[in-house]
C-alpha cells in the first residue's frame, strides 16, 4: 500500500524578543504546519542569561 505524501508544507520563521536572540544567521525557530523546530535553545531568562531554574519542566516552559 502506498501513501500519498503530496501535501503542502507551510513554513515560517518564528522570532520573539522574549527569548535570547539567535547568535548566528538562523531563526529562533521554524514553524512547519503544526510543528515547531528549535535548535540550540536553552531555558534562559533573556534579561539575566541564566537558567530559569534547575527544574527541566521550568526550562521547557521557558523555551
mmCIF file of the N, C-alpha and C atoms, coordinates in Angstrom:
data_MODEL
# 
_entry.id   MODEL 
# 
loop_
_atom_site.group_PDB 
_atom_site.id 
_atom_site.type_symbol 
_atom_site.label_atom_id 
_atom_site.label_alt_id 
_atom_site.label_comp_id 
_atom_site.label_asym_id 
_atom_site.label_entity_id 
_atom_site.label_seq_id 
_atom_site.pdbx_PDB_ins_code 
_atom_site.Cartn_x 
_atom_site.Cartn_y 
_atom_site.Cartn_z 
_atom_site.occupancy 
_atom_site.B_iso_or_equiv 
_atom_site.pdbx_formal_charge 
_atom_site.auth_seq_id 
_atom_site.auth_comp_id 
_atom_site.auth_asym_id 
_atom_site.auth_atom_id 
_atom_site.pdbx_PDB_model_num 
ATOM 1   N N  . UNK A 1 1  ? 0.848  -1.176 0.000  1.00 0.00 ? 1  UNK A N  1 
ATOM 2   C CA . UNK A 1 1  ? 0.000  0.000  0.000  1.00 0.00 ? 1  UNK A CA 1 
ATOM 3   C C  . UNK A 1 1  ? 0.895  1.242  0.000  1.00 0.00 ? 1  UNK A C  1 
ATOM 4   N N  . UNK A 1 2  ? 0.621  2.156  -0.892 1.00 0.00 ? 2  UNK A N  1 
ATOM 5   C CA . UNK A 1 2  ? 1.395  3.392  -0.996 1.00 0.00 ? 2  UNK A CA 1 
ATOM 6   C C  . UNK A 1 2  ? 0.659  4.535  -0.314 1.00 0.00 ? 2  UNK A C  1 
ATOM 7   N N  . UNK A 1 3  ? 1.417  5.423  0.281  1.00 0.00 ? 3  UNK A N  1 
ATOM 8   C CA . UNK A 1 3  ? 0.845  6.614  0.914  1.00 0.00 ? 3  UNK A CA 1 
ATOM 9   C C  . UNK A 1 3  ? 1.053  7.817  -0.002 1.00 0.00 ? 3  UNK A C  1 
ATOM 10  N N  . UNK A 1 4  ? 0.065  8.679  -0.073 1.00 0.00 ? 4  UNK A N  1 
ATOM 11  C CA . UNK A 1 4  ? 0.186  9.908  -0.833 1.00 0.00 ? 4  UNK A CA 1 
ATOM 12  C C  . UNK A 1 4  ? 0.762  10.979 0.087  1.00 0.00 ? 4  UNK A C  1 
ATOM 13  N N  . UNK A 1 5  ? 2.015  11.359 -0.138 1.00 0.00 ? 5  UNK A N  1 
ATOM 14  C CA . UNK A 1 5  ? 2.672  12.371 0.681  1.00 0.00 ? 5  UNK A CA 1 
ATOM 15  C C  . UNK A 1 5  ? 2.747  13.721 -0.023 1.00 0.00 ? 5  UNK A C  1 
ATOM 16  N N  . UNK A 1 6  ? 1.806  13.980 -0.906 1.00 0.00 ? 6  UNK A N  1 
ATOM 17  C CA . UNK A 1 6  ? 1.844  15.212 -1.701 1.00 0.00 ? 6  UNK A CA 1 
ATOM 18  C C  . UNK A 1 6  ? 1.056  16.339 -1.028 1.00 0.00 ? 6  UNK A C  1 
ATOM 19  N N  . UNK A 1 7  ? 1.303  16.567 0.252  1.00 0.00 ? 7  UNK A N  1 
ATOM 20  C CA . UNK A 1 7  ? 0.664  17.683 0.943  1.00 0.00 ? 7  UNK A CA 1 
ATOM 21  C C  . UNK A 1 7  ? 1.618  18.871 0.961  1.00 0.00 ? 7  UNK A C  1 
ATOM 22  N N  . UNK A 1 8  ? 1.086  20.043 1.178  1.00 0.00 ? 8  UNK A N  1 
ATOM 23  C CA . UNK A 1 8  ? 1.888  21.258 1.168  1.00 0.00 ? 8  UNK A CA 1 
ATOM 24  C C  . UNK A 1 8  ? 2.357  21.598 2.575  1.00 0.00 ? 8  UNK A C  1 
ATOM 25  N N  . UNK A 1 9  ? 3.656  21.818 2.714  1.00 0.00 ? 9  UNK A N  1 
ATOM 26  C CA . UNK A 1 9  ? 4.228  22.243 3.995  1.00 0.00 ? 9  UNK A CA 1 
ATOM 27  C C  . UNK A 1 9  ? 4.348  23.763 3.975  1.00 0.00 ? 9  UNK A C  1 
ATOM 28  N N  . UNK A 1 10 ? 3.748  24.399 4.943  1.00 0.00 ? 10 UNK A N  1 
ATOM 29  C CA . UNK A 1 10 ? 3.820  25.849 5.066  1.00 0.00 ? 10 UNK A CA 1 
ATOM 30  C C  . UNK A 1 10 ? 4.814  26.161 6.179  1.00 0.00 ? 10 UNK A C  1 
ATOM 31  N N  . UNK A 1 11 ? 5.921  26.833 5.813  1.00 0.00 ? 11 UNK A N  1 
ATOM 32  C CA . UNK A 1 11 ? 6.973  27.137 6.779  1.00 0.00 ? 11 UNK A CA 1 
ATOM 33  C C  . UNK A 1 11 ? 7.035  28.636 7.036  1.00 0.00 ? 11 UNK A C  1 
ATOM 34  N N  . UNK A 1 12 ? 7.312  28.980 8.290  1.00 0.00 ? 12 UNK A N  1 
ATOM 35  C CA . UNK A 1 12 ? 7.546  30.386 8.617  1.00 0.00 ? 12 UNK A CA 1 
ATOM 36  C C  . UNK A 1 12 ? 8.567  30.464 9.745  1.00 0.00 ? 12 UNK A C  1 
ATOM 37  N N  . UNK A 1 13 ? 9.397  31.479 9.691  1.00 0.00 ? 13 UNK A N  1 
ATOM 38  C CA . UNK A 1 13 ? 10.374 31.716 10.749 1.00 0.00 ? 13 UNK A CA 1 
ATOM 39  C C  . UNK A 1 13 ? 9.653  32.316 11.944 1.00 0.00 ? 13 UNK A C  1 
ATOM 40  N N  . UNK A 1 14 ? 10.039 31.896 13.141 1.00 0.00 ? 14 UNK A N  1 
ATOM 41  C CA . UNK A 1 14 ? 9.452  32.392 14.378 1.00 0.00 ? 14 UNK A CA 1 
ATOM 42  C C  . UNK A 1 14 ? 10.507 33.226 15.093 1.00 0.00 ? 14 UNK A C  1 
ATOM 43  N N  . UNK A 1 15 ? 10.131 34.411 15.528 1.00 0.00 ? 15 UNK A N  1 
ATOM 44  C CA . UNK A 1 15 ? 11.058 35.293 16.234 1.00 0.00 ? 15 UNK A CA 1 
ATOM 45  C C  . UNK A 1 15 ? 10.303 36.017 17.330 1.00 0.00 ? 15 UNK A C  1 
ATOM 46  N N  . UNK A 1 16 ? 10.927 36.126 18.501 1.00 0.00 ? 16 UNK A N  1 
ATOM 47  C CA . UNK A 1 16 ? 10.339 36.850 19.611 1.00 0.00 ? 16 UNK A CA 1 
ATOM 48  C C  . UNK A 1 16 ? 11.430 37.569 20.385 1.00 0.00 ? 16 UNK A C  1 
ATOM 49  N N  . UNK A 1 17 ? 11.089 38.702 20.958 1.00 0.00 ? 17 UNK A N  1 
ATOM 50  C CA . UNK A 1 17 ? 12.042 39.410 21.807 1.00 0.00 ? 17 UNK A CA 1 
ATOM 51  C C  . UNK A 1 17 ? 11.990 38.898 23.241 1.00 0.00 ? 17 UNK A C  1 
ATOM 52  N N  . UNK A 1 18 ? 11.133 37.902 23.496 1.00 0.00 ? 18 UNK A N  1 
ATOM 53  C CA . UNK A 1 18 ? 11.026 37.293 24.819 1.00 0.00 ? 18 UNK A CA 1 
ATOM 54  C C  . UNK A 1 18 ? 11.974 36.106 24.978 1.00 0.00 ? 18 UNK A C  1 
ATOM 55  N N  . UNK A 1 19 ? 12.824 35.881 23.996 1.00 0.00 ? 19 UNK A N  1 
ATOM 56  C CA . UNK A 1 19 ? 13.825 34.814 24.040 1.00 0.00 ? 19 UNK A CA 1 
ATOM 57  C C  . UNK A 1 19 ? 15.158 35.409 23.624 1.00 0.00 ? 19 UNK A C  1 
ATOM 58  N N  . UNK A 1 20 ? 16.256 34.777 24.042 1.00 0.00 ? 20 UNK A N  1 
ATOM 59  C CA . UNK A 1 20 ? 17.560 35.270 23.595 1.00 0.00 ? 20 UNK A CA 1 
ATOM 60  C C  . UNK A 1 20 ? 17.634 35.276 22.071 1.00 0.00 ? 20 UNK A C  1 
ATOM 61  N N  . UNK A 1 21 ? 18.274 36.283 21.522 1.00 0.00 ? 21 UNK A N  1 
ATOM 62  C CA . UNK A 1 21 ? 18.408 36.392 20.069 1.00 0.00 ? 21 UNK A CA 1 
ATOM 63  C C  . UNK A 1 21 ? 19.260 35.257 19.527 1.00 0.00 ? 21 UNK A C  1 
ATOM 64  N N  . UNK A 1 22 ? 19.014 34.872 18.291 1.00 0.00 ? 22 UNK A N  1 
ATOM 65  C CA . UNK A 1 22 ? 19.841 33.869 17.622 1.00 0.00 ? 22 UNK A CA 1 
ATOM 66  C C  . UNK A 1 22 ? 21.263 34.418 17.498 1.00 0.00 ? 22 UNK A C  1 
ATOM 67  N N  . UNK A 1 23 ? 22.235 33.572 17.743 1.00 0.00 ? 23 UNK A N  1 
ATOM 68  C CA . UNK A 1 23 ? 23.632 34.012 17.718 1.00 0.00 ? 23 UNK A CA 1 
ATOM 69  C C  . UNK A 1 23 ? 24.286 33.845 16.361 1.00 0.00 ? 23 UNK A C  1 
ATOM 70  N N  . UNK A 1 24 ? 23.557 33.416 15.382 1.00 0.00 ? 24 UNK A N  1 
ATOM 71  C CA . UNK A 1 24 ? 24.094 33.213 14.038 1.00 0.00 ? 24 UNK A CA 1 
ATOM 72  C C  . UNK A 1 24 ? 23.040 33.537 13.005 1.00 0.00 ? 24 UNK A C  1 
ATOM 73  N N  . UNK A 1 25 ? 23.309 33.185 11.759 1.00 0.00 ? 25 UNK A N  1 
ATOM 74  C CA . UNK A 1 25 ? 22.375 33.507 10.665 1.00 0.00 ? 25 UNK A CA 1 
ATOM 75  C C  . UNK A 1 25 ? 21.250 32.473 10.540 1.00 0.00 ? 25 UNK A C  1 
ATOM 76  N N  . UNK A 1 26 ? 20.520 32.275 11.621 1.00 0.00 ? 26 UNK A N  1 
ATOM 77  C CA . UNK A 1 26 ? 19.421 31.315 11.591 1.00 0.00 ? 26 UNK A CA 1 
ATOM 78  C C  . UNK A 1 26 ? 18.271 31.868 12.433 1.00 0.00 ? 26 UNK A C  1 
ATOM 79  N N  . UNK A 1 27 ? 17.128 31.227 12.340 1.00 0.00 ? 27 UNK A N  1 
ATOM 80  C CA . UNK A 1 27 ? 15.939 31.663 13.060 1.00 0.00 ? 27 UNK A CA 1 
ATOM 81  C C  . UNK A 1 27 ? 15.906 31.062 14.453 1.00 0.00 ? 27 UNK A C  1 
ATOM 82  N N  . UNK A 1 28 ? 15.176 31.703 15.357 1.00 0.00 ? 28 UNK A N  1 
ATOM 83  C CA . UNK A 1 28 ? 14.983 31.137 16.686 1.00 0.00 ? 28 UNK A CA 1 
ATOM 84  C C  . UNK A 1 28 ? 14.215 29.820 16.587 1.00 0.00 ? 28 UNK A C  1 
ATOM 85  N N  . UNK A 1 29 ? 13.305 29.750 15.645 1.00 0.00 ? 29 UNK A N  1 
ATOM 86  C CA . UNK A 1 29 ? 12.521 28.532 15.426 1.00 0.00 ? 29 UNK A CA 1 
ATOM 87  C C  . UNK A 1 29 ? 11.899 28.591 14.043 1.00 0.00 ? 29 UNK A C  1 
ATOM 88  N N  . UNK A 1 30 ? 11.472 27.445 13.553 1.00 0.00 ? 30 UNK A N  1 
ATOM 89  C CA . UNK A 1 30 ? 10.733 27.345 12.298 1.00 0.00 ? 30 UNK A CA 1 
ATOM 90  C C  . UNK A 1 30 ? 9.425  26.623 12.583 1.00 0.00 ? 30 UNK A C  1 
ATOM 91  N N  . UNK A 1 31 ? 8.329  27.221 12.174 1.00 0.00 ? 31 UNK A N  1 
ATOM 92  C CA . UNK A 1 31 ? 7.027  26.585 12.289 1.00 0.00 ? 31 UNK A CA 1 
ATOM 93  C C  . UNK A 1 31 ? 6.709  25.974 10.931 1.00 0.00 ? 31 UNK A C  1 
ATOM 94  N N  . UNK A 1 32 ? 6.448  24.676 10.914 1.00 0.00 ? 32 UNK A N  1 
ATOM 95  C CA . UNK A 1 32 ? 6.079  23.971 9.684  1.00 0.00 ? 32 UNK A CA 1 
ATOM 96  C C  . UNK A 1 32 ? 4.753  23.266 9.944  1.00 0.00 ? 32 UNK A C  1 
ATOM 97  N N  . UNK A 1 33 ? 3.691  23.807 9.360  1.00 0.00 ? 33 UNK A N  1 
ATOM 98  C CA . UNK A 1 33 ? 2.327  23.346 9.635  1.00 0.00 ? 33 UNK A CA 1 
ATOM 99  C C  . UNK A 1 33 ? 2.098  23.390 11.140 1.00 0.00 ? 33 UNK A C  1 
ATOM 100 N N  . UNK A 1 34 ? 1.851  22.272 11.809 1.00 0.00 ? 34 UNK A N  1 
ATOM 101 C CA . UNK A 1 34 ? 1.561  22.315 13.246 1.00 0.00 ? 34 UNK A CA 1 
ATOM 102 C C  . UNK A 1 34 ? 2.743  21.862 14.102 1.00 0.00 ? 34 UNK A C  1 
ATOM 103 N N  . UNK A 1 35 ? 3.953  21.914 13.553 1.00 0.00 ? 35 UNK A N  1 
ATOM 104 C CA . UNK A 1 35 ? 5.156  21.541 14.284 1.00 0.00 ? 35 UNK A CA 1 
ATOM 105 C C  . UNK A 1 35 ? 6.069  22.752 14.445 1.00 0.00 ? 35 UNK A C  1 
ATOM 106 N N  . UNK A 1 36 ? 6.828  22.797 15.539 1.00 0.00 ? 36 UNK A N  1 
ATOM 107 C CA . UNK A 1 36 ? 7.827  23.845 15.740 1.00 0.00 ? 36 UNK A CA 1 
ATOM 108 C C  . UNK A 1 36 ? 9.167  23.177 15.946 1.00 0.00 ? 36 UNK A C  1 
ATOM 109 N N  . UNK A 1 37 ? 10.165 23.609 15.163 1.00 0.00 ? 37 UNK A N  1 
ATOM 110 C CA . UNK A 1 37 ? 11.514 23.071 15.233 1.00 0.00 ? 37 UNK A CA 1 
ATOM 111 C C  . UNK A 1 37 ? 12.438 24.128 15.815 1.00 0.00 ? 37 UNK A C  1 
ATOM 112 N N  . UNK A 1 38 ? 13.150 23.762 16.884 1.00 0.00 ? 38 UNK A N  1 
ATOM 113 C CA . UNK A 1 38 ? 14.099 24.661 17.516 1.00 0.00 ? 38 UNK A CA 1 
ATOM 114 C C  . UNK A 1 38 ? 15.458 23.982 17.542 1.00 0.00 ? 38 UNK A C  1 
ATOM 115 N N  . UNK A 1 39 ? 16.494 24.786 17.590 1.00 0.00 ? 39 UNK A N  1 
ATOM 116 C CA . UNK A 1 39 ? 17.838 24.226 17.630 1.00 0.00 ? 39 UNK A CA 1 
ATOM 117 C C  . UNK A 1 39 ? 18.691 25.048 18.576 1.00 0.00 ? 39 UNK A C  1 
ATOM 118 N N  . UNK A 1 40 ? 19.342 24.376 19.505 1.00 0.00 ? 40 UNK A N  1 
ATOM 119 C CA . UNK A 1 40 ? 20.241 25.067 20.421 1.00 0.00 ? 40 UNK A CA 1 
ATOM 120 C C  . UNK A 1 40 ? 19.555 26.033 21.358 1.00 0.00 ? 40 UNK A C  1 
ATOM 121 N N  . UNK A 1 41 ? 18.306 25.760 21.685 1.00 0.00 ? 41 UNK A N  1 
ATOM 122 C CA . UNK A 1 41 ? 17.546 26.647 22.550 1.00 0.00 ? 41 UNK A CA 1 
ATOM 123 C C  . UNK A 1 41 ? 17.697 26.183 23.998 1.00 0.00 ? 41 UNK A C  1 
ATOM 124 N N  . UNK A 1 42 ? 17.943 27.109 24.892 1.00 0.00 ? 42 UNK A N  1 
ATOM 125 C CA . UNK A 1 42 ? 18.078 26.816 26.320 1.00 0.00 ? 42 UNK A CA 1 
ATOM 126 C C  . UNK A 1 42 ? 17.007 27.563 27.101 1.00 0.00 ? 42 UNK A C  1 
ATOM 127 N N  . UNK A 1 43 ? 16.690 27.075 28.267 1.00 0.00 ? 43 UNK A N  1 
ATOM 128 C CA . UNK A 1 43 ? 15.675 27.706 29.121 1.00 0.00 ? 43 UNK A CA 1 
ATOM 129 C C  . UNK A 1 43 ? 16.229 28.874 29.905 1.00 0.00 ? 43 UNK A C  1 
ATOM 130 N N  . UNK A 1 44 ? 16.769 29.861 29.192 1.00 0.00 ? 44 UNK A N  1 
ATOM 131 C CA . UNK A 1 44 ? 17.392 31.015 29.829 1.00 0.00 ? 44 UNK A CA 1 
ATOM 132 C C  . UNK A 1 44 ? 16.425 32.187 29.955 1.00 0.00 ? 44 UNK A C  1 
ATOM 133 N N  . UNK A 1 45 ? 16.648 33.013 30.953 1.00 0.00 ? 45 UNK A N  1 
ATOM 134 C CA . UNK A 1 45 ? 15.919 34.274 31.111 1.00 0.00 ? 45 UNK A CA 1 
ATOM 135 C C  . UNK A 1 45 ? 16.696 35.316 30.300 1.00 0.00 ? 45 UNK A C  1 
ATOM 136 N N  . UNK A 1 46 ? 16.081 35.942 29.295 1.00 0.00 ? 46 UNK A N  1 
ATOM 137 C CA . UNK A 1 46 ? 16.813 36.877 28.428 1.00 0.00 ? 46 UNK A CA 1 
ATOM 138 C C  . UNK A 1 46 ? 17.522 38.003 29.176 1.00 0.00 ? 46 UNK A C  1 
ATOM 139 N N  . UNK A 1 47 ? 16.891 38.536 30.226 1.00 0.00 ? 47 UNK A N  1 
ATOM 140 C CA . UNK A 1 47 ? 17.467 39.670 30.943 1.00 0.00 ? 47 UNK A CA 1 
ATOM 141 C C  . UNK A 1 47 ? 18.727 39.306 31.733 1.00 0.00 ? 47 UNK A C  1 
ATOM 142 N N  . UNK A 1 48 ? 18.800 38.060 32.204 1.00 0.00 ? 48 UNK A N  1 
ATOM 143 C CA . UNK A 1 48 ? 19.925 37.658 33.054 1.00 0.00 ? 48 UNK A CA 1 
ATOM 144 C C  . UNK A 1 48 ? 20.903 36.712 32.365 1.00 0.00 ? 48 UNK A C  1 
ATOM 145 N N  . UNK A 1 49 ? 20.416 36.001 31.328 1.00 0.00 ? 49 UNK A N  1 
ATOM 146 C CA . UNK A 1 49 ? 21.255 35.000 30.668 1.00 0.00 ? 49 UNK A CA 1 
ATOM 147 C C  . UNK A 1 49 ? 21.442 33.752 31.508 1.00 0.00 ? 49 UNK A C  1 
ATOM 148 N N  . UNK A 1 50 ? 20.652 33.609 32.570 1.00 0.00 ? 50 UNK A N  1 
ATOM 149 C CA . UNK A 1 50 ? 20.750 32.448 33.465 1.00 0.00 ? 50 UNK A CA 1 
ATOM 150 C C  . UNK A 1 50 ? 19.533 31.550 33.280 1.00 0.00 ? 50 UNK A C  1 
ATOM 151 N N  . UNK A 1 51 ? 19.693 30.255 33.644 1.00 0.00 ? 51 UNK A N  1 
ATOM 152 C CA . UNK A 1 51 ? 18.566 29.332 33.566 1.00 0.00 ? 51 UNK A CA 1 
ATOM 153 C C  . UNK A 1 51 ? 17.435 29.797 34.469 1.00 0.00 ? 51 UNK A C  1 
ATOM 154 N N  . UNK A 1 52 ? 16.197 29.575 34.009 1.00 0.00 ? 52 UNK A N  1 
ATOM 155 C CA . UNK A 1 52 ? 15.013 29.951 34.779 1.00 0.00 ? 52 UNK A CA 1 
ATOM 156 C C  . UNK A 1 52 ? 15.003 29.235 36.129 1.00 0.00 ? 52 UNK A C  1 
ATOM 157 N N  . UNK A 1 53 ? 15.473 27.968 36.155 1.00 0.00 ? 53 UNK A N  1 
ATOM 158 C CA . UNK A 1 53 ? 15.630 27.183 37.385 1.00 0.00 ? 53 UNK A CA 1 
ATOM 159 C C  . UNK A 1 53 ? 16.410 25.920 37.029 1.00 0.00 ? 53 UNK A C  1 
ATOM 160 N N  . UNK A 1 54 ? 16.645 25.072 38.016 1.00 0.00 ? 54 UNK A N  1 
ATOM 161 C CA . UNK A 1 54 ? 17.304 23.782 37.768 1.00 0.00 ? 54 UNK A CA 1 
ATOM 162 C C  . UNK A 1 54 ? 16.308 22.713 37.335 1.00 0.00 ? 54 UNK A C  1 
ATOM 163 N N  . UNK A 1 55 ? 15.043 23.027 37.332 1.00 0.00 ? 55 UNK A N  1 
ATOM 164 C CA . UNK A 1 55 ? 13.973 22.080 37.024 1.00 0.00 ? 55 UNK A CA 1 
ATOM 165 C C  . UNK A 1 55 ? 13.743 22.011 35.515 1.00 0.00 ? 55 UNK A C  1 
ATOM 166 N N  . UNK A 1 56 ? 13.787 20.795 34.944 1.00 0.00 ? 56 UNK A N  1 
ATOM 167 C CA . UNK A 1 56 ? 13.643 20.636 33.486 1.00 0.00 ? 56 UNK A CA 1 
ATOM 168 C C  . UNK A 1 56 ? 12.270 21.105 32.993 1.00 0.00 ? 56 UNK A C  1 
ATOM 169 N N  . UNK A 1 57 ? 11.223 20.908 33.792 1.00 0.00 ? 57 UNK A N  1 
ATOM 170 C CA . UNK A 1 57 ? 9.885  21.358 33.373 1.00 0.00 ? 57 UNK A CA 1 
ATOM 171 C C  . UNK A 1 57 ? 9.837  22.882 33.262 1.00 0.00 ? 57 UNK A C  1 
ATOM 172 N N  . UNK A 1 58 ? 10.457 23.573 34.217 1.00 0.00 ? 58 UNK A N  1 
ATOM 173 C CA . UNK A 1 58 ? 10.519 25.038 34.148 1.00 0.00 ? 58 UNK A CA 1 
ATOM 174 C C  . UNK A 1 58 ? 11.304 25.502 32.914 1.00 0.00 ? 58 UNK A C  1 
ATOM 175 N N  . UNK A 1 59 ? 12.410 24.821 32.630 1.00 0.00 ? 59 UNK A N  1 
ATOM 176 C CA . UNK A 1 59 ? 13.211 25.186 31.473 1.00 0.00 ? 59 UNK A CA 1 
ATOM 177 C C  . UNK A 1 59 ? 12.440 24.956 30.168 1.00 0.00 ? 59 UNK A C  1 
ATOM 178 N N  . UNK A 1 60 ? 11.710 23.861 30.076 1.00 0.00 ? 60 UNK A N  1 
ATOM 179 C CA . UNK A 1 60 ? 10.927 23.597 28.855 1.00 0.00 ? 60 UNK A CA 1 
ATOM 180 C C  . UNK A 1 60 ? 9.833  24.633 28.687 1.00 0.00 ? 60 UNK A C  1 
ATOM 181 N N  . UNK A 1 61 ? 9.190  25.027 29.775 1.00 0.00 ? 61 UNK A N  1 
ATOM 182 C CA . UNK A 1 61 ? 8.170  26.074 29.694 1.00 0.00 ? 61 UNK A CA 1 
ATOM 183 C C  . UNK A 1 61 ? 8.790  27.388 29.225 1.00 0.00 ? 61 UNK A C  1 
ATOM 184 N N  . UNK A 1 62 ? 9.993  27.706 29.722 1.00 0.00 ? 62 UNK A N  1 
ATOM 185 C CA . UNK A 1 62 ? 10.684 28.932 29.315 1.00 0.00 ? 62 UNK A CA 1 
ATOM 186 C C  . UNK A 1 62 ? 11.013 28.907 27.826 1.00 0.00 ? 62 UNK A C  1 
ATOM 187 N N  . UNK A 1 63 ? 11.422 27.739 27.344 1.00 0.00 ? 63 UNK A N  1 
ATOM 188 C CA . UNK A 1 63 ? 11.744 27.600 25.903 1.00 0.00 ? 63 UNK A CA 1 
ATOM 189 C C  . UNK A 1 63 ? 10.496 27.864 25.098 1.00 0.00 ? 63 UNK A C  1 
# 
